[in-house]
Amino acid sequence: MMIDEAKRVLALEAKAIEAVAERLSDAFNEAVEAILHCQGRVIVMGMGKPGFIAGKLAATLASTGTPSFALHPADATHGDLGMITQNDVILAISNSGETPEIINLLETIKKIGAHLICFTGNLDSSLARYSDICLDVSVEQEACPMNLAPTTSTTAALALGDALAVVLIQQRGFKPEDFAFLHPGGSLGKKLLKVEEIMRTGDRAPCVNQEASAHDALLAITAARAGCCIVTGPDGALAGIFTDGDLRRYLSTHDGQTFSDVNITAIMTKNPLSIPKDKLAAEAFSLLREKKIDELPVVDSAGKAVGLLDVQDLLDAGF
């Protein structure tokens, strides 16, 4: 019985979203263009349950390249209308289109000169008539058994808001690095972190020329307190990597012989595994784990060594 009721609700809301999709018209394109050309911010408002949808939409827009915030209609009537300028786009959500707290703002919004877009289930409403662009989010019925609590209607508005946000992402050419810039914390930021953002450079990334001796390489490693040393060839191209494992292997086959004056190319690992600096740090972490190694030389697009990535750097970053 309970599962049957849950399935009824989900089916009803899925059907409502499909209906909204089928009714999409040029008004949707106009809404996208209005927001793309907005010189200010997108201000989303709704009262009650639609207010929560407004907050979610504003947050999604703001995090994907469209400056936006949610404005509570009741607060707006008590002075927060001062947040609105003529360069802004107002996106009002009201199923009935007659929400008093929103209707009371329409005349002032018009006087300010802000562009007005609405999501409404009533195309003959006051909100629809006042709006420059009106998007139809009407539903046949709420999922609530009394057909009262906003359920299907808020789901329809939420889905249309997501559709609007995603189209704006595409139209703006919003890239993963842009997303990462706006999400520096948490798991999202970590997933989009680039190798070049956490790699070791300068004195922290020991590096010697292929003409150097093993002694020189050991001094560089000691000074940087690192676990390996990058070896470069002409023009800074990556030639090899020198690790404690390379040293142990050399000593095991040259018992009693000195190594300090030996050219580093005789001991190093040639053509080592490396990673481009613009790769995701998550990819580097997977590579280190797969190959069971602790360090990776980092190279640029020309193959020049530009840094060193240590597994500890990734662990410190939360991987």
LUMVO-91245 format. One record per residue (C-alpha): residue in one letter; chain; x, y, z. Coordinates in nm, 2 decimals. Example, Ala and Ser with C-alpha at 12.3 -4.5 7.8 and 13.67 -1.06 7.14 Angstrom:
<site resn="a" chain="A" xx="1.23" yy="-0.45" zz="0.78"/>
<site resn="s" chain="A" xx="1.37" yy="-0.11" zz="0.71"/>
//
This chain:
<site resn="m" chain="A" xx="0.00" yy="0.00" zz="0.00"/>
<site resn="m" chain="A" xx="0.27" yy="0.25" zz="0.10"/>
<site resn="i" chain="A" xx="0.49" yy="0.16" zz="-0.20"/>
<site resn="d" chain="A" xx="0.20" yy="0.18" zz="-0.43"/>
<site resn="e" chain="A" xx="0.12" yy="0.53" zz="-0.31"/>
<site resn="a" chain="A" xx="0.49" yy="0.63" zz="-0.35"/>
<site resn="k" chain="A" xx="0.49" yy="0.50" zz="-0.70"/>
<site resn="r" chain="A" xx="0.17" yy="0.70" zz="-0.78"/>
<site resn="v" chain="A" xx="0.34" yy="1.02" zz="-0.66"/>
<site resn="l" chain="A" xx="0.66" yy="0.96" zz="-0.86"/>
<site resn="a" chain="A" xx="0.46" yy="0.87" zz="-1.17"/>
<site resn="l" chain="A" xx="0.25" yy="1.18" zz="-1.14"/>
<site resn="e" chain="A" xx="0.55" yy="1.41" zz="-1.09"/>
<site resn="a" chain="A" xx="0.73" yy="1.24" zz="-1.38"/>
<site resn="k" chain="A" xx="0.43" yy="1.30" zz="-1.60"/>
<site resn="a" chain="A" xx="0.42" yy="1.66" zz="-1.50"/>
<site resn="i" chain="A" xx="0.78" yy="1.72" zz="-1.60"/>
<site resn="e" chain="A" xx="0.72" yy="1.56" zz="-1.93"/>
<site resn="a" chain="A" xx="0.42" yy="1.79" zz="-1.99"/>
<site resn="v" chain="A" xx="0.63" yy="2.09" zz="-1.91"/>
<site resn="a" chain="A" xx="0.89" yy="1.97" zz="-2.16"/>
<site resn="e" chain="A" xx="0.63" yy="1.93" zz="-2.43"/>
<site resn="r" chain="A" xx="0.50" yy="2.29" zz="-2.37"/>
<site resn="l" chain="A" xx="0.84" yy="2.45" zz="-2.41"/>
<site resn="s" chain="A" xx="0.83" yy="2.74" zz="-2.66"/>
<site resn="d" chain="A" xx="1.02" yy="3.04" zz="-2.78"/>
<site resn="a" chain="A" xx="0.95" yy="3.19" zz="-2.44"/>
<site resn="f" chain="A" xx="1.22" yy="2.96" zz="-2.30"/>
<site resn="n" chain="A" xx="1.47" yy="3.08" zz="-2.56"/>
<site resn="e" chain="A" xx="1.38" yy="3.44" zz="-2.47"/>
<site resn="a" chain="A" xx="1.44" yy="3.37" zz="-2.10"/>
<site resn="v" chain="A" xx="1.78" yy="3.23" zz="-2.18"/>
<site resn="e" chain="A" xx="1.88" yy="3.53" zz="-2.39"/>
<site resn="a" chain="A" xx="1.75" yy="3.77" zz="-2.13"/>
<site resn="i" chain="A" xx="1.97" yy="3.61" zz="-1.86"/>
<site resn="l" chain="A" xx="2.27" yy="3.58" zz="-2.09"/>
<site resn="h" chain="A" xx="2.25" yy="3.96" zz="-2.17"/>
<site resn="c" chain="A" xx="2.18" yy="4.06" zz="-1.81"/>
<site resn="q" chain="A" xx="2.42" yy="4.32" zz="-1.70"/>
<site resn="g" chain="A" xx="2.33" yy="4.28" zz="-1.33"/>
<site resn="r" chain="A" xx="2.22" yy="3.97" zz="-1.14"/>
<site resn="v" chain="A" xx="1.93" yy="3.72" zz="-1.16"/>
<site resn="i" chain="A" xx="1.71" yy="3.76" zz="-0.86"/>
<site resn="v" chain="A" xx="1.49" yy="3.46" zz="-0.79"/>
<site resn="m" chain="A" xx="1.19" yy="3.49" zz="-0.57"/>
<site resn="g" chain="A" xx="0.90" yy="3.27" zz="-0.45"/>
<site resn="m" chain="A" xx="0.68" yy="3.25" zz="-0.14"/>
<site resn="g" chain="A" xx="0.64" yy="2.94" zz="0.08"/>
<site resn="k" chain="A" xx="0.74" yy="2.61" zz="-0.09"/>
<site resn="p" chain="A" xx="0.82" yy="2.79" zz="-0.42"/>
<site resn="g" chain="A" xx="1.06" yy="3.00" zz="-0.21"/>
<site resn="f" chain="A" xx="1.27" yy="2.70" zz="-0.15"/>
<site resn="i" chain="A" xx="1.27" yy="2.62" zz="-0.52"/>
<site resn="a" chain="A" xx="1.38" yy="2.98" zz="-0.58"/>
<site resn="g" chain="A" xx="1.67" yy="2.94" zz="-0.34"/>
<site resn="k" chain="A" xx="1.79" yy="2.62" zz="-0.51"/>
<site resn="l" chain="A" xx="1.77" yy="2.78" zz="-0.85"/>
<site resn="a" chain="A" xx="1.95" yy="3.09" zz="-0.74"/>
<site resn="a" chain="A" xx="2.23" yy="2.87" zz="-0.59"/>
<site resn="t" chain="A" xx="2.26" yy="2.66" zz="-0.90"/>
<site resn="l" chain="A" xx="2.28" yy="2.97" zz="-1.13"/>
<site resn="a" chain="A" xx="2.54" yy="3.13" zz="-0.90"/>
<site resn="s" chain="A" xx="2.76" yy="2.82" zz="-0.89"/>
<site resn="t" chain="A" xx="2.76" yy="2.79" zz="-1.27"/>
<site resn="g" chain="A" xx="2.85" yy="3.13" zz="-1.39"/>
<site resn="t" chain="A" xx="2.53" yy="3.34" zz="-1.35"/>
<site resn="p" chain="A" xx="2.55" yy="3.59" zz="-1.06"/>
<site resn="s" chain="A" xx="2.23" yy="3.53" zz="-0.87"/>
<site resn="f" chain="A" xx="2.06" yy="3.53" zz="-0.53"/>
<site resn="a" chain="A" xx="1.72" yy="3.45" zz="-0.38"/>
<site resn="l" chain="A" xx="1.51" yy="3.74" zz="-0.25"/>
<site resn="h" chain="A" xx="1.22" yy="3.67" zz="-0.01"/>
<site resn="p" chain="A" xx="0.91" yy="3.86" zz="-0.13"/>
<site resn="a" chain="A" xx="0.81" yy="3.96" zz="0.22"/>
<site resn="d" chain="A" xx="1.15" yy="4.10" zz="0.30"/>
<site resn="a" chain="A" xx="1.14" yy="4.28" zz="-0.03"/>
<site resn="t" chain="A" xx="0.83" yy="4.47" zz="0.08"/>
<site resn="h" chain="A" xx="1.02" yy="4.59" zz="0.39"/>
<site resn="g" chain="A" xx="1.32" yy="4.75" zz="0.22"/>
<site resn="d" chain="A" xx="1.50" yy="4.47" zz="0.04"/>
<site resn="l" chain="A" xx="1.37" yy="4.60" zz="-0.29"/>
<site resn="g" chain="A" xx="1.67" yy="4.82" zz="-0.27"/>
<site resn="m" chain="A" xx="1.88" yy="4.52" zz="-0.38"/>
<site resn="i" chain="A" xx="1.71" yy="4.53" zz="-0.73"/>
<site resn="t" chain="A" xx="1.85" yy="4.75" zz="-1.01"/>
<site resn="q" chain="A" xx="1.74" yy="4.82" zz="-1.36"/>
<site resn="n" chain="A" xx="2.02" yy="4.59" zz="-1.48"/>
<site resn="d" chain="A" xx="1.88" yy="4.29" zz="-1.30"/>
<site resn="v" chain="A" xx="1.65" yy="4.01" zz="-1.42"/>
<site resn="i" chain="A" xx="1.38" yy="3.90" zz="-1.18"/>
<site resn="l" chain="A" xx="1.26" yy="3.54" zz="-1.19"/>
<site resn="a" chain="A" xx="0.94" yy="3.50" zz="-0.99"/>
<site resn="i" chain="A" xx="0.79" yy="3.16" zz="-0.92"/>
<site resn="s" chain="A" xx="0.42" yy="3.13" zz="-0.83"/>
<site resn="n" chain="A" xx="0.19" yy="2.84" zz="-0.93"/>
<site resn="s" chain="A" xx="-0.12" yy="3.05" zz="-0.89"/>
<site resn="g" chain="A" xx="0.04" yy="3.37" zz="-1.03"/>
<site resn="e" chain="A" xx="-0.16" yy="3.56" zz="-0.76"/>
<site resn="t" chain="A" xx="0.07" yy="3.52" zz="-0.46"/>
<site resn="p" chain="A" xx="0.00" yy="3.85" zz="-0.27"/>
<site resn="e" chain="A" xx="0.36" yy="3.91" zz="-0.15"/>
<site resn="i" chain="A" xx="0.48" yy="3.89" zz="-0.51"/>
<site resn="i" chain="A" xx="0.19" yy="4.08" zz="-0.68"/>
<site resn="n" chain="A" xx="0.25" yy="4.37" zz="-0.44"/>
<site resn="l" chain="A" xx="0.60" yy="4.40" zz="-0.58"/>
<site resn="l" chain="A" xx="0.53" yy="4.41" zz="-0.95"/>
<site resn="e" chain="A" xx="0.45" yy="4.77" zz="-0.99"/>
<site resn="t" chain="A" xx="0.77" yy="4.87" zz="-0.81"/>
<site resn="i" chain="A" xx="0.98" yy="4.62" zz="-1.01"/>
<site resn="k" chain="A" xx="0.84" yy="4.78" zz="-1.33"/>
<site resn="k" chain="A" xx="0.93" yy="5.13" zz="-1.21"/>
<site resn="i" chain="A" xx="1.28" yy="5.01" zz="-1.13"/>
<site resn="g" chain="A" xx="1.31" yy="4.88" zz="-1.48"/>
<site resn="a" chain="A" xx="1.43" yy="4.52" zz="-1.41"/>
<site resn="h" chain="A" xx="1.34" yy="4.25" zz="-1.66"/>
<site resn="l" chain="A" xx="1.07" yy="4.02" zz="-1.52"/>
<site resn="i" chain="A" xx="1.05" yy="3.64" zz="-1.60"/>
<site resn="c" chain="A" xx="0.79" yy="3.42" zz="-1.43"/>
<site resn="f" chain="A" xx="0.73" yy="3.05" zz="-1.38"/>
<site resn="t" chain="A" xx="0.36" yy="3.01" zz="-1.33"/>
<site resn="g" chain="A" xx="0.08" yy="2.75" zz="-1.36"/>
<site resn="n" chain="A" xx="-0.17" yy="3.02" zz="-1.45"/>
<site resn="l" chain="A" xx="-0.11" yy="3.21" zz="-1.78"/>
<site resn="d" chain="A" xx="-0.41" yy="3.44" zz="-1.71"/>
<site resn="s" chain="A" xx="-0.28" yy="3.55" zz="-1.38"/>
<site resn="s" chain="A" xx="-0.16" yy="3.90" zz="-1.27"/>
<site resn="l" chain="A" xx="0.20" yy="3.77" zz="-1.26"/>
<site resn="a" chain="A" xx="0.18" yy="3.64" zz="-1.61"/>
<site resn="r" chain="A" xx="0.03" yy="3.97" zz="-1.74"/>
<site resn="y" chain="A" xx="0.30" yy="4.18" zz="-1.57"/>
<site resn="s" chain="A" xx="0.59" yy="3.96" zz="-1.68"/>
<site resn="d" chain="A" xx="0.80" yy="4.02" zz="-1.99"/>
<site resn="i" chain="A" xx="0.85" yy="3.65" zz="-2.03"/>
<site resn="c" chain="A" xx="0.62" yy="3.38" zz="-1.90"/>
<site resn="l" chain="A" xx="0.70" yy="3.01" zz="-1.87"/>
<site resn="d" chain="A" xx="0.42" yy="2.76" zz="-1.82"/>
<site resn="v" chain="A" xx="0.47" yy="2.52" zz="-1.53"/>
<site resn="s" chain="A" xx="0.11" yy="2.42" zz="-1.49"/>
<site resn="v" chain="A" xx="0.02" yy="2.07" zz="-1.36"/>
<site resn="e" chain="A" xx="-0.30" yy="1.87" zz="-1.38"/>
<site resn="q" chain="A" xx="-0.30" yy="1.81" zz="-1.00"/>
<site resn="e" chain="A" xx="-0.08" yy="1.80" zz="-0.70"/>
<site resn="a" chain="A" xx="0.05" yy="1.47" zz="-0.58"/>
<site resn="c" chain="A" xx="-0.10" yy="1.56" zz="-0.24"/>
<site resn="p" chain="A" xx="-0.41" yy="1.34" zz="-0.19"/>
<site resn="m" chain="A" xx="-0.60" yy="1.65" zz="-0.10"/>
<site resn="n" chain="A" xx="-0.46" yy="1.83" zz="-0.41"/>
<site resn="l" chain="A" xx="-0.35" yy="2.11" zz="-0.18"/>
<site resn="a" chain="A" xx="0.02" yy="2.08" zz="-0.07"/>
<site resn="p" chain="A" xx="0.26" yy="2.21" zz="-0.33"/>
<site resn="t" chain="A" xx="0.42" yy="1.88" zz="-0.46"/>
<site resn="t" chain="A" xx="0.39" yy="1.82" zz="-0.83"/>
<site resn="s" chain="A" xx="0.39" yy="2.20" zz="-0.90"/>
<site resn="t" chain="A" xx="0.71" yy="2.26" zz="-0.71"/>
<site resn="t" chain="A" xx="0.87" yy="1.96" zz="-0.88"/>
<site resn="a" chain="A" xx="0.78" yy="2.10" zz="-1.22"/>
<site resn="a" chain="A" xx="0.93" yy="2.44" zz="-1.13"/>
<site resn="l" chain="A" xx="1.24" yy="2.28" zz="-1.00"/>
<site resn="a" chain="A" xx="1.29" yy="2.07" zz="-1.32"/>
<site resn="l" chain="A" xx="1.24" yy="2.37" zz="-1.54"/>
<site resn="g" chain="A" xx="1.48" yy="2.57" zz="-1.33"/>
<site resn="d" chain="A" xx="1.74" yy="2.30" zz="-1.38"/>
<site resn="a" chain="A" xx="1.68" yy="2.30" zz="-1.75"/>
<site resn="l" chain="A" xx="1.73" yy="2.67" zz="-1.77"/>
<site resn="a" chain="A" xx="2.05" yy="2.65" zz="-1.56"/>
<site resn="v" chain="A" xx="2.20" yy="2.37" zz="-1.78"/>
<site resn="v" chain="A" xx="2.12" yy="2.55" zz="-2.10"/>
<site resn="l" chain="A" xx="2.29" yy="2.86" zz="-1.96"/>
<site resn="i" chain="A" xx="2.60" yy="2.65" zz="-1.88"/>
<site resn="q" chain="A" xx="2.62" yy="2.54" zz="-2.24"/>
<site resn="q" chain="A" xx="2.56" yy="2.88" zz="-2.38"/>
<site resn="r" chain="A" xx="2.82" yy="3.04" zz="-2.16"/>
<site resn="g" chain="A" xx="3.08" yy="2.78" zz="-2.25"/>
<site resn="f" chain="A" xx="3.12" yy="2.72" zz="-1.88"/>
<site resn="k" chain="A" xx="3.41" yy="2.47" zz="-1.83"/>
<site resn="p" chain="A" xx="3.51" yy="2.23" zz="-1.55"/>
<site resn="e" chain="A" xx="3.79" yy="2.47" zz="-1.45"/>
<site resn="d" chain="A" xx="3.53" yy="2.75" zz="-1.41"/>
<site resn="f" chain="A" xx="3.32" yy="2.52" zz="-1.19"/>
<site resn="a" chain="A" xx="3.63" yy="2.43" zz="-0.98"/>
<site resn="f" chain="A" xx="3.71" yy="2.80" zz="-0.93"/>
<site resn="l" chain="A" xx="3.36" yy="2.85" zz="-0.78"/>
<site resn="h" chain="A" xx="3.38" yy="2.53" zz="-0.57"/>
<site resn="p" chain="A" xx="3.72" yy="2.54" zz="-0.40"/>
<site resn="g" chain="A" xx="3.60" yy="2.34" zz="-0.10"/>
<site resn="g" chain="A" xx="3.44" yy="2.00" zz="-0.05"/>
<site resn="s" chain="A" xx="3.44" yy="1.70" zz="-0.28"/>
<site resn="l" chain="A" xx="3.34" yy="1.89" zz="-0.59"/>
<site resn="g" chain="A" xx="3.65" yy="2.11" zz="-0.56"/>
<site resn="k" chain="A" xx="3.87" yy="1.81" zz="-0.50"/>
<site resn="k" chain="A" xx="3.74" yy="1.63" zz="-0.80"/>
<site resn="l" chain="A" xx="3.83" yy="1.92" zz="-1.03"/>
<site resn="l" chain="A" xx="4.16" yy="2.01" zz="-0.88"/>
<site resn="k" chain="A" xx="4.44" yy="2.02" zz="-1.14"/>
<site resn="v" chain="A" xx="4.79" yy="1.87" zz="-1.10"/>
<site resn="e" chain="A" xx="4.95" yy="2.21" zz="-1.15"/>
<site resn="e" chain="A" xx="4.76" yy="2.35" zz="-0.85"/>
<site resn="i" chain="A" xx="4.92" yy="2.11" zz="-0.60"/>
<site resn="m" chain="A" xx="5.25" yy="2.00" zz="-0.76"/>
<site resn="r" chain="A" xx="5.59" yy="2.09" zz="-0.61"/>
<site resn="t" chain="A" xx="5.79" yy="2.35" zz="-0.79"/>
<site resn="g" chain="A" xx="6.11" yy="2.55" zz="-0.74"/>
<site resn="d" chain="A" xx="6.33" yy="2.45" zz="-0.45"/>
<site resn="r" chain="A" xx="6.06" yy="2.19" zz="-0.34"/>
<site resn="a" chain="A" xx="6.10" yy="2.00" zz="-0.67"/>
<site resn="p" chain="A" xx="6.47" yy="1.88" zz="-0.69"/>
<site resn="c" chain="A" xx="6.60" yy="1.87" zz="-1.04"/>
<site resn="v" chain="A" xx="6.94" yy="1.83" zz="-1.20"/>
<site resn="n" chain="A" xx="7.07" yy="1.83" zz="-1.56"/>
<site resn="q" chain="A" xx="7.17" yy="1.50" zz="-1.71"/>
<site resn="e" chain="A" xx="7.53" yy="1.61" zz="-1.70"/>
<site resn="a" chain="A" xx="7.52" yy="1.61" zz="-1.32"/>
<site resn="s" chain="A" xx="7.66" yy="1.34" zz="-1.09"/>
<site resn="a" chain="A" xx="7.48" yy="1.11" zz="-0.85"/>
<site resn="h" chain="A" xx="7.63" yy="1.32" zz="-0.57"/>
<site resn="d" chain="A" xx="7.47" yy="1.63" zz="-0.71"/>
<site resn="a" chain="A" xx="7.13" yy="1.46" zz="-0.73"/>
<site resn="l" chain="A" xx="7.16" yy="1.34" zz="-0.37"/>
<site resn="l" chain="A" xx="7.23" yy="1.69" zz="-0.25"/>
<site resn="a" chain="A" xx="6.93" yy="1.82" zz="-0.44"/>
<site resn="i" chain="A" xx="6.71" yy="1.56" zz="-0.29"/>
<site resn="t" chain="A" xx="6.84" yy="1.63" zz="0.06"/>
<site resn="a" chain="A" xx="6.79" yy="2.01" zz="0.02"/>
<site resn="a" chain="A" xx="6.43" yy="1.97" zz="-0.09"/>
<site resn="r" chain="A" xx="6.35" yy="1.69" zz="0.16"/>
<site resn="a" chain="A" xx="6.20" yy="1.50" zz="-0.12"/>
<site resn="g" chain="A" xx="6.20" yy="1.13" zz="-0.22"/>
<site resn="c" chain="A" xx="6.34" yy="1.16" zz="-0.57"/>
<site resn="c" chain="A" xx="6.51" yy="1.40" zz="-0.82"/>
<site resn="i" chain="A" xx="6.40" yy="1.49" zz="-1.17"/>
<site resn="v" chain="A" xx="6.67" yy="1.47" zz="-1.44"/>
<site resn="t" chain="A" xx="6.64" yy="1.69" zz="-1.75"/>
<site resn="g" chain="A" xx="6.80" yy="1.70" zz="-2.09"/>
<site resn="p" chain="A" xx="6.84" yy="1.98" zz="-2.34"/>
<site resn="d" chain="A" xx="6.59" yy="2.26" zz="-2.30"/>
<site resn="g" chain="A" xx="6.45" yy="2.12" zz="-1.98"/>
<site resn="a" chain="A" xx="6.29" yy="1.81" zz="-2.14"/>
<site resn="l" chain="A" xx="6.23" yy="1.53" zz="-1.90"/>
<site resn="a" chain="A" xx="6.50" yy="1.27" zz="-1.93"/>
<site resn="g" chain="A" xx="6.47" yy="1.06" zz="-1.62"/>
<site resn="i" chain="A" xx="6.40" yy="1.03" zz="-1.25"/>
<site resn="f" chain="A" xx="6.64" yy="0.93" zz="-0.97"/>
<site resn="t" chain="A" xx="6.49" yy="0.75" zz="-0.67"/>
<site resn="d" chain="A" xx="6.62" yy="0.57" zz="-0.37"/>
<site resn="g" chain="A" xx="6.52" yy="0.25" zz="-0.55"/>
<site resn="d" chain="A" xx="6.76" yy="0.34" zz="-0.84"/>
<site resn="l" chain="A" xx="7.04" yy="0.39" zz="-0.59"/>
<site resn="r" chain="A" xx="6.98" yy="0.06" zz="-0.42"/>
<site resn="r" chain="A" xx="6.98" yy="-0.13" zz="-0.75"/>
<site resn="y" chain="A" xx="7.30" yy="0.04" zz="-0.85"/>
<site resn="l" chain="A" xx="7.48" yy="-0.04" zz="-0.52"/>
<site resn="s" chain="A" xx="7.36" yy="-0.40" zz="-0.53"/>
<site resn="t" chain="A" xx="7.54" yy="-0.45" zz="-0.87"/>
<site resn="h" chain="A" xx="7.85" yy="-0.24" zz="-0.80"/>
<site resn="d" chain="A" xx="7.95" yy="-0.38" zz="-0.46"/>
<site resn="g" chain="A" xx="8.23" yy="-0.18" zz="-0.30"/>
<site resn="q" chain="A" xx="8.25" yy="0.08" zz="-0.58"/>
<site resn="t" chain="A" xx="8.19" yy="0.45" zz="-0.52"/>
<site resn="f" chain="A" xx="7.90" yy="0.61" zz="-0.69"/>
<site resn="s" chain="A" xx="7.92" yy="0.98" zz="-0.60"/>
<site resn="d" chain="A" xx="8.10" yy="1.07" zz="-0.92"/>
<site resn="v" chain="A" xx="7.90" yy="0.85" zz="-1.15"/>
<site resn="n" chain="A" xx="7.69" yy="1.04" zz="-1.40"/>
<site resn="i" chain="A" xx="7.33" yy="1.04" zz="-1.30"/>
<site resn="t" chain="A" xx="7.22" yy="0.89" zz="-1.64"/>
<site resn="a" chain="A" xx="7.39" yy="0.57" zz="-1.54"/>
<site resn="i" chain="A" xx="7.17" yy="0.53" zz="-1.23"/>
<site resn="m" chain="A" xx="6.84" yy="0.70" zz="-1.31"/>
<site resn="t" chain="A" xx="6.53" yy="0.55" zz="-1.45"/>
<site resn="k" chain="A" xx="6.51" yy="0.67" zz="-1.81"/>
<site resn="n" chain="A" xx="6.18" yy="0.78" zz="-1.98"/>
<site resn="p" chain="A" xx="5.99" yy="0.77" zz="-1.65"/>
<site resn="l" chain="A" xx="5.62" yy="0.78" zz="-1.61"/>
<site resn="s" chain="A" xx="5.50" yy="1.14" zz="-1.60"/>
<site resn="i" chain="A" xx="5.18" yy="1.34" zz="-1.60"/>
<site resn="p" chain="A" xx="5.08" yy="1.66" zz="-1.78"/>
<site resn="k" chain="A" xx="5.03" yy="1.96" zz="-1.55"/>
<site resn="d" chain="A" xx="4.67" yy="2.02" zz="-1.68"/>
<site resn="k" chain="A" xx="4.55" yy="1.68" zz="-1.58"/>
<site resn="l" chain="A" xx="4.31" yy="1.63" zz="-1.29"/>
<site resn="a" chain="A" xx="4.48" yy="1.55" zz="-0.96"/>
<site resn="a" chain="A" xx="4.23" yy="1.27" zz="-0.93"/>
<site resn="e" chain="A" xx="4.38" yy="1.11" zz="-1.24"/>
<site resn="a" chain="A" xx="4.73" yy="1.14" zz="-1.09"/>
<site resn="f" chain="A" xx="4.62" yy="0.98" zz="-0.77"/>
<site resn="s" chain="A" xx="4.47" yy="0.68" zz="-0.96"/>
<site resn="l" chain="A" xx="4.80" yy="0.65" zz="-1.16"/>
<site resn="l" chain="A" xx="5.01" yy="0.65" zz="-0.85"/>
<site resn="r" chain="A" xx="4.80" yy="0.39" zz="-0.68"/>
<site resn="e" chain="A" xx="4.78" yy="0.17" zz="-0.99"/>
<site resn="k" chain="A" xx="5.16" yy="0.18" zz="-1.05"/>
<site resn="k" chain="A" xx="5.24" yy="0.16" zz="-0.68"/>
<site resn="i" chain="A" xx="5.47" yy="0.45" zz="-0.69"/>
<site resn="d" chain="A" xx="5.51" yy="0.77" zz="-0.47"/>
<site resn="e" chain="A" xx="5.62" yy="1.04" zz="-0.71"/>
<site resn="l" chain="A" xx="5.54" yy="1.16" zz="-1.06"/>
<site resn="p" chain="A" xx="5.74" yy="1.42" zz="-1.27"/>
<site resn="v" chain="A" xx="5.50" yy="1.68" zz="-1.41"/>
<site resn="v" chain="A" xx="5.55" yy="1.81" zz="-1.76"/>
<site resn="d" chain="A" xx="5.40" yy="2.08" zz="-1.98"/>
<site resn="s" chain="A" xx="5.26" yy="2.03" zz="-2.33"/>
<site resn="a" chain="A" xx="5.62" yy="2.04" zz="-2.48"/>
<site resn="g" chain="A" xx="5.74" yy="1.76" zz="-2.25"/>
<site resn="k" chain="A" xx="5.95" yy="2.00" zz="-2.03"/>
<site resn="a" chain="A" xx="5.97" yy="1.91" zz="-1.66"/>
<site resn="v" chain="A" xx="5.78" yy="2.18" zz="-1.46"/>
<site resn="g" chain="A" xx="5.73" yy="2.02" zz="-1.12"/>
<site resn="l" chain="A" xx="5.70" yy="1.71" zz="-0.91"/>
<site resn="l" chain="A" xx="5.39" yy="1.55" zz="-0.76"/>
<site resn="d" chain="A" xx="5.43" yy="1.34" zz="-0.45"/>
<site resn="v" chain="A" xx="5.16" yy="1.12" zz="-0.31"/>
<site resn="q" chain="A" xx="5.18" yy="1.31" zz="0.02"/>
<site resn="d" chain="A" xx="5.07" yy="1.62" zz="-0.17"/>
<site resn="l" chain="A" xx="4.75" yy="1.44" zz="-0.28"/>
<site resn="l" chain="A" xx="4.69" yy="1.30" zz="0.06"/>
<site resn="d" chain="A" xx="4.72" yy="1.65" zz="0.21"/>
<site resn="a" chain="A" xx="4.47" yy="1.77" zz="-0.05"/>
<site resn="g" chain="A" xx="4.22" yy="1.52" zz="0.08"/>
<site resn="f" chain="A" xx="4.25" yy="1.23" zz="-0.17"/>
//
